[in-house]
Amino acid sequence: MVAEKATLVLGGAAVGALSFAAYQKYTQKPKPVLVTTPAPTKPSAPTTSAPPRSLNSVEKAKQILPFGFPGPVNDLVYRNAYVTSYNRRDRNPNWVAEHLTADTLKRGSDVDRQKSSFKEDDNIPSQFRAKLSDYFKSGFDRGHMVPAADVKNSQVSMDETFYLTNISPQVGDGFNRNYWAHLEHFCRSLTQKFTDVYVFTGPLYLPRQEADGKFYVKYQVIGNPPNVAVPTHFYKVIMTHHQGQYTVGAFVLPNQPIPDQIPLESFKVPLDAVERGTGLTFFDRMGPSKHQLPDLCQSVECKLVIRKFNDAKKALPQ
């Protein structure tokens, strides 16, 4: 494992090497850095005097943008088993959402992952589309955000998980084929205790402090020409429901090999930190009370079951 000798920042809070304390056993522990967020300024009072015959904001916009609105556009794609928001600039999902239950995880007749193949998503305009050629000989796996194993109930649904709008570049050995796969299995196992399991998964591009004391966001871009951003980290945000009771858990993992012995709780972070780090708002219909919901790891043991996958089956040709 390559040590990451830097201080990372998630949602305005400094976190240690590879983001979490357990990694300090395996990497050099950096000097703690305090990152403060300036207090919000009070907006100035609006002026009461408006010039006569003033145009309203919509009319002004029509004059400023007579030839159209440039974006950014985040494409929403609806599938049988998931919904994804696709980022045209990074050629990665912003997030992918799924709803797991004991019933949805039942295997359908004649459903087989080997029948599925990776494919480009025609829902995305060609100039912004992640392409199969971007991943060719890139050194990265085509990592599922919603794994194929979550939709064994339908061959059509399983096939849909192989669209590149559900895919991000992931380190293979030690991550996508190992620790990340164990985390995916953990999410499925939650359906044994909870009626509903809602999961959001997506990439992160976290700043880190380097030797000069400054913070930088650095990540690789793959493809020829370079098109697809390689995330520095990935998150999973989980909400469970059973008999009117809810719990929430959020995890952020580095996109690099992780030893199996690292506890999952080492990667647990506050939901608010993921929201600030991604610019997303999860479970907004729960209202402010969502931040007072019980911790998932207080309701169930957040522990991975290490399952040795057949690498030849897990790692399809890249």
Summary of the structure (lengths in Angstrom):
residues: 318
radius of gyration: 21.4
end to end distance: 21.8
largest distance: 73.1
contacts: 917
relative contact order: 0.16
helix: 28%
strand: 24%
